[in-house]
Amino acid sequence: MLALPIVLLIFPPTYFDEGQSTCLSVILLDKTCPGCGLTRAIQHLIHFDFSAAFRYNKLSFVVFPFLVYWYAKEFVKIWKKYRSQA
């Protein structure tokens, strides 16, 4: 669980910027959906590149804080479970 944020911080902010989209809406219908660009935007937010994140997906400014909250909540839950078993 700790490896994911570390790996995302090690990758450069532009790591996901190129390549084929994996969005089914783009692949099947050739149209973007509200989630398109969210992974790229989150990666740029992690590296404090707010303007690029905004260009990729404006919704990332709502989703990212929620993800951080959820991730921290799950981490605390696992930590408490681990501490009670020790």
FIVOKE-998802 format. One record per atom (N, C-alpha, C, O): residue number from 1; residue in one letter; x, y, z. Coordinates in steps of 0.2 Angstrom, whole numbers, plus 2048, in hexadecimal, padded with zeros to 3 digits. Example, Ala and Ser with C-alpha at 12.3 -4.5 7.8 and 13.67 -1.06 7.14 Angstrom:
REM FIVOKE-998802
<1 'A' <842 7E4 827>> <1 'A' <83E 7EA 827>> <1 'A' <842 7F0 827>> <1 'A' <847 7EF 82A>> <2 'S' <840 7F5 823>> <2 'S' <844 7FB 824>> <2 'S' <840 800 827>> <2 'S' <843 806 828>> 
REM end
This chain:
REM FIVOKE-998802
<1 'M' <804 7FA 800>> <1 'M' <800 800 800>> <1 'M' <804 806 800>> <1 'M' <802 80C 7FD>> <2 'L' <80A 806 803>> <2 'L' <80F 80C 803>> <2 'L' <812 80C 7FC>> <2 'L' <815 812 7FB>> <3 'A' <813 807 7F9>> <3 'A' <817 807 7F2>> <3 'A' <814 80B 7ED>> <3 'A' <817 80F 7E9>> <4 'L' <80D 80B 7ED>> <4 'L' <80A 80F 7E7>> <4 'L' <80C 817 7E7>> <4 'L' <80E 819 7E2>> <5 'P' <80B 81A 7ED>> <5 'P' <80C 821 7ED>> <5 'P' <814 822 7EB>> <5 'P' <816 827 7E8>> <6 'I' <818 81E 7EE>> <6 'I' <81F 81F 7ED>> <6 'I' <821 81E 7E5>> <6 'I' <825 822 7E2>> <7 'V' <81E 819 7E2>> <7 'V' <81F 818 7DB>> <7 'V' <81D 81E 7D7>> <7 'V' <820 820 7D2>> <8 'L' <817 820 7D8>> <8 'L' <814 826 7D5>> <8 'L' <818 82C 7D6>> <8 'L' <819 830 7D1>> <9 'L' <81B 82D 7DB>> <9 'L' <820 833 7DC>> <9 'L' <826 832 7D9>> <9 'L' <829 837 7D6>> <10 'I' <829 82C 7D8>> <10 'I' <82F 82A 7D4>> <10 'I' <82E 82B 7CD>> <10 'I' <832 82E 7C9>> <11 'F' <828 829 7CA>> <11 'F' <827 82A 7C3>> <11 'F' <826 832 7C2>> <11 'F' <824 836 7C6>> <12 'P' <829 834 7BC>> <12 'P' <828 83B 7BA>> <12 'P' <821 83D 7B9>> <12 'P' <81D 839 7B7>> <13 'P' <81F 843 7BA>> <13 'P' <818 845 7B9>> <13 'P' <816 844 7B2>> <13 'P' <810 843 7B1>> <14 'T' <81A 843 7AD>> <14 'T' <818 842 7A6>> <14 'T' <818 83B 7A4>> <14 'T' <817 839 79E>> <15 'Y' <819 836 7A9>> <15 'Y' <819 82F 7A8>> <15 'Y' <813 82C 7A4>> <15 'Y' <814 828 7A0>> <16 'F' <80D 82E 7A6>> <16 'F' <807 82C 7A3>> <16 'F' <804 830 79D>> <16 'F' <7FF 82F 79A>> <17 'D' <808 835 79B>> <17 'D' <805 83A 796>> <17 'D' <805 838 78F>> <17 'D' <801 83A 78B>> <18 'E' <809 833 78E>> <18 'E' <809 830 787>> <18 'E' <806 829 787>> <18 'E' <806 826 78C>> <19 'G' <804 827 781>> <19 'G' <802 820 780>> <19 'G' <7FB 820 77F>> <19 'G' <7F7 825 77F>> <20 'Q' <7F9 81A 77D>> <20 'Q' <7F2 819 77B>> <20 'Q' <7ED 819 782>> <20 'Q' <7EF 817 787>> <21 'S' <7E7 81C 781>> <21 'S' <7E2 81C 786>> <21 'S' <7E0 815 788>> <21 'S' <7DF 811 783>> <22 'T' <7DE 814 78E>> <22 'T' <7DB 80E 790>> <22 'T' <7D4 80F 791>> <22 'T' <7D0 80A 794>> <23 'C' <7D1 814 790>> <23 'C' <7CA 816 791>> <23 'C' <7C6 812 78C>> <23 'C' <7C7 813 786>> <24 'L' <7C1 80F 78E>> <24 'L' <7BC 80B 78A>> <24 'L' <7B8 810 785>> <24 'L' <7B7 80E 77F>> <25 'S' <7B7 816 788>> <25 'S' <7B3 81B 784>> <25 'S' <7B7 81D 77E>> <25 'S' <7B5 81E 779>> <26 'V' <7BE 81E 77F>> <26 'V' <7C2 820 77A>> <26 'V' <7C3 81B 775>> <26 'V' <7C3 81C 76F>> <27 'I' <7C4 815 777>> <27 'I' <7C6 80F 773>> <27 'I' <7C0 80D 76F>> <27 'I' <7C1 80C 769>> <28 'L' <7BA 80D 772>> <28 'L' <7B4 80A 76E>> <28 'L' <7B0 810 76B>> <28 'L' <7AE 80E 765>> <29 'L' <7B0 815 76E>> <29 'L' <7AC 81B 76B>> <29 'L' <7B0 821 768>> <29 'L' <7AD 825 765>> <30 'D' <7B6 821 769>> <30 'D' <7BA 826 767>> <30 'D' <7B8 82D 76A>> <30 'D' <7B9 832 767>> <31 'K' <7B5 82D 770>> <31 'K' <7B3 833 774>> <31 'K' <7B6 832 77B>> <31 'K' <7B6 82D 77E>> <32 'T' <7B8 838 77E>> <32 'T' <7BB 838 784>> <32 'T' <7B5 838 789>> <32 'T' <7AF 83A 788>> <33 'C' <7B6 836 78F>> <33 'C' <7B1 836 795>> <33 'C' <7B3 83A 79A>> <33 'C' <7B9 83D 79A>> <34 'P' <7AF 83B 7A0>> <34 'P' <7B1 840 7A5>> <34 'P' <7B7 83E 7A9>> <34 'P' <7BB 842 7AC>> <35 'G' <7B9 837 7A8>> <35 'G' <7BF 835 7AC>> <35 'G' <7C5 835 7A8>> <35 'G' <7CB 833 7AA>> <36 'C' <7C5 836 7A1>> <36 'C' <7CB 836 79D>> <36 'C' <7D0 83B 79F>> <36 'C' <7CE 841 7A1>> <37 'G' <7D6 839 7A0>> <37 'G' <7DB 83E 7A2>> <37 'G' <7DC 83E 7AA>> <37 'G' <7E0 841 7AC>> <38 'L' <7D8 83A 7AD>> <38 'L' <7D8 83B 7B5>> <38 'L' <7DF 838 7B7>> <38 'L' <7E2 83B 7BC>> <39 'T' <7E1 832 7B5>> <39 'T' <7E7 82F 7B7>> <39 'T' <7ED 834 7B6>> <39 'T' <7F1 835 7BA>> <40 'R' <7ED 837 7B0>> <40 'R' <7F2 83C 7AE>> <40 'R' <7F2 842 7B3>> <40 'R' <7F7 845 7B5>> <41 'A' <7EC 844 7B4>> <41 'A' <7EB 84A 7B8>> <41 'A' <7ED 849 7BF>> <41 'A' <7F0 84D 7C2>> <42 'I' <7EB 843 7C2>> <42 'I' <7ED 841 7C9>> <42 'I' <7F5 841 7C9>> <42 'I' <7F8 843 7CE>> <43 'Q' <7F8 83E 7C4>> <43 'Q' <800 83D 7C4>> <43 'Q' <803 844 7C4>> <43 'Q' <808 846 7C8>> <44 'H' <800 849 7C1>> <44 'H' <802 850 7C1>> <44 'H' <801 853 7C7>> <44 'H' <805 857 7CA>> <45 'L' <7FB 852 7CA>> <45 'L' <7FA 855 7D1>> <45 'L' <7FE 852 7D6>> <45 'L' <801 856 7DB>> <46 'I' <800 84C 7D6>> <46 'I' <805 849 7DB>> <46 'I' <80C 84D 7DB>> <46 'I' <80F 84E 7E0>> <47 'H' <80D 84F 7D5>> <47 'H' <814 853 7D4>> <47 'H' <813 85B 7D4>> <47 'H' <817 85E 7D2>> <48 'F' <80D 85D 7D6>> <48 'F' <80B 864 7D7>> <48 'F' <80B 868 7D0>> <48 'F' <80D 86E 7D0>> <49 'D' <80A 865 7CB>> <49 'D' <809 868 7C4>> <49 'D' <802 869 7C3>> <49 'D' <7FE 866 7BF>> <50 'F' <7FF 86E 7C6>> <50 'F' <7F8 870 7C6>> <50 'F' <7F5 872 7C0>> <50 'F' <7EF 870 7BE>> <51 'S' <7F9 875 7BC>> <51 'S' <7F6 878 7B5>> <51 'S' <7F5 872 7B0>> <51 'S' <7F0 871 7AD>> <52 'A' <7FA 86D 7B0>> <52 'A' <7FA 867 7AC>> <52 'A' <7F4 863 7AF>> <52 'A' <7F0 860 7AA>> <53 'A' <7F3 862 7B5>> <53 'A' <7EE 85E 7B8>> <53 'A' <7E7 861 7B6>> <53 'A' <7E2 85D 7B4>> <54 'F' <7E6 867 7B6>> <54 'F' <7E0 86B 7B4>> <54 'F' <7DF 86A 7AD>> <54 'F' <7D9 869 7AB>> <55 'R' <7E4 86A 7A9>> <55 'R' <7E3 869 7A1>> <55 'R' <7E0 862 7A0>> <55 'R' <7DC 861 79C>> <56 'Y' <7E3 85D 7A4>> <56 'Y' <7E1 856 7A2>> <56 'Y' <7DA 854 7A5>> <56 'Y' <7D6 851 7A1>> <57 'N' <7D9 856 7AB>> <57 'N' <7D2 855 7AD>> <57 'N' <7D1 85A 7B3>> <57 'N' <7D4 859 7B9>> <58 'K' <7CC 85E 7B3>> <58 'K' <7CA 863 7B8>> <58 'K' <7C7 85F 7BE>> <58 'K' <7C8 861 7C4>> <59 'L' <7C4 859 7BD>> <59 'L' <7C1 855 7C3>> <59 'L' <7C7 853 7C7>> <59 'L' <7C5 851 7CD>> <60 'S' <7CD 852 7C5>> <60 'S' <7D2 850 7C9>> <60 'S' <7D3 854 7D0>> <60 'S' <7D5 851 7D5>> <61 'F' <7D1 85A 7D0>> <61 'F' <7D2 85E 7D6>> <61 'F' <7CC 85C 7DB>> <61 'F' <7CD 85E 7E1>> <62 'V' <7C7 858 7D9>> <62 'V' <7C2 856 7DE>> <62 'V' <7C4 84F 7E0>> <62 'V' <7C4 84D 7E5>> <63 'V' <7C6 84B 7DB>> <63 'V' <7C8 844 7DC>> <63 'V' <7CE 842 7E0>> <63 'V' <7CE 83E 7E4>> <64 'F' <7D3 846 7DE>> <64 'F' <7DA 845 7E2>> <64 'F' <7D9 846 7EA>> <64 'F' <7DB 841 7ED>> <65 'P' <7D6 84B 7EC>> <65 'P' <7D5 84C 7F3>> <65 'P' <7D1 846 7F6>> <65 'P' <7D3 843 7FC>> <66 'F' <7CC 844 7F3>> <66 'F' <7C8 83E 7F5>> <66 'F' <7CC 838 7F5>> <66 'F' <7CC 834 7FA>> <67 'L' <7D0 837 7F0>> <67 'L' <7D5 831 7F0>> <67 'L' <7DA 831 7F6>> <67 'L' <7DB 82C 7F9>> <68 'V' <7DD 837 7F7>> <68 'V' <7E1 837 7FC>> <68 'V' <7DE 836 803>> <68 'V' <7E1 832 807>> <69 'Y' <7D8 838 804>> <69 'Y' <7D4 837 80A>> <69 'Y' <7D3 82F 80B>> <69 'Y' <7D4 82C 810>> <70 'W' <7D0 82C 805>> <70 'W' <7CF 825 806>> <70 'W' <7D5 821 807>> <70 'W' <7D5 81C 80B>> <71 'Y' <7DA 823 804>> <71 'Y' <7E1 81F 804>> <71 'Y' <7E3 81F 80C>> <71 'Y' <7E5 81A 80E>> <72 'A' <7E3 825 80E>> <72 'A' <7E5 826 815>> <72 'A' <7E0 823 81A>> <72 'A' <7E3 820 81F>> <73 'K' <7DA 823 819>> <73 'K' <7D5 81F 81D>> <73 'K' <7D7 818 81D>> <73 'K' <7D7 814 822>> <74 'E' <7D8 815 817>> <74 'E' <7D9 80E 817>> <74 'E' <7E0 80C 81A>> <74 'E' <7E1 807 81D>> <75 'F' <7E5 810 819>> <75 'F' <7EB 80F 81C>> <75 'F' <7EB 80F 824>> <75 'F' <7EE 80B 827>> <76 'V' <7E7 814 827>> <76 'V' <7E6 814 82E>> <76 'V' <7E2 80E 830>> <76 'V' <7E4 80B 835>> <77 'K' <7DD 80B 82C>> <77 'K' <7DA 805 82E>> <77 'K' <7DE 7FF 82E>> <77 'K' <7DE 7FB 833>> <78 'I' <7E3 7FF 829>> <78 'I' <7E7 7F9 829>> <78 'I' <7EC 7FA 82F>> <78 'I' <7EE 7F5 832>> <79 'W' <7EF 800 830>> <79 'W' <7F4 801 835>> <79 'W' <7F1 7FF 83C>> <79 'W' <7F4 7FC 840>> <80 'K' <7EB 801 83E>> <80 'K' <7E7 7FF 844>> <80 'K' <7E6 7F8 844>> <80 'K' <7E7 7F5 84A>> <81 'K' <7E5 7F4 83F>> <81 'K' <7E4 7ED 83F>> <81 'K' <7EB 7EA 841>> <81 'K' <7EB 7E5 845>> <82 'Y' <7F0 7EC 83D>> <82 'Y' <7F7 7EA 83F>> <82 'Y' <7F9 7EB 846>> <82 'Y' <7FC 7E6 849>> <83 'R' <7F8 7F1 848>> <83 'R' <7FA 7F2 84F>> <83 'R' <7F6 7EE 854>> <83 'R' <7F9 7EC 85A>> <84 'S' <7EF 7EC 853>> <84 'S' <7EC 7E8 858>> <84 'S' <7EE 7E1 858>> <84 'S' <7ED 7DE 85D>> <85 'Q' <7F1 7DF 852>> <85 'Q' <7F3 7D8 852>> <85 'Q' <7FA 7D7 855>> <85 'Q' <7FC 7D2 857>> <86 'A' <7FE 7DD 855>> <86 'A' <805 7DC 858>> <86 'A' <805 7DC 860>> <86 'A' <80A 7DB 862>> 
REM end
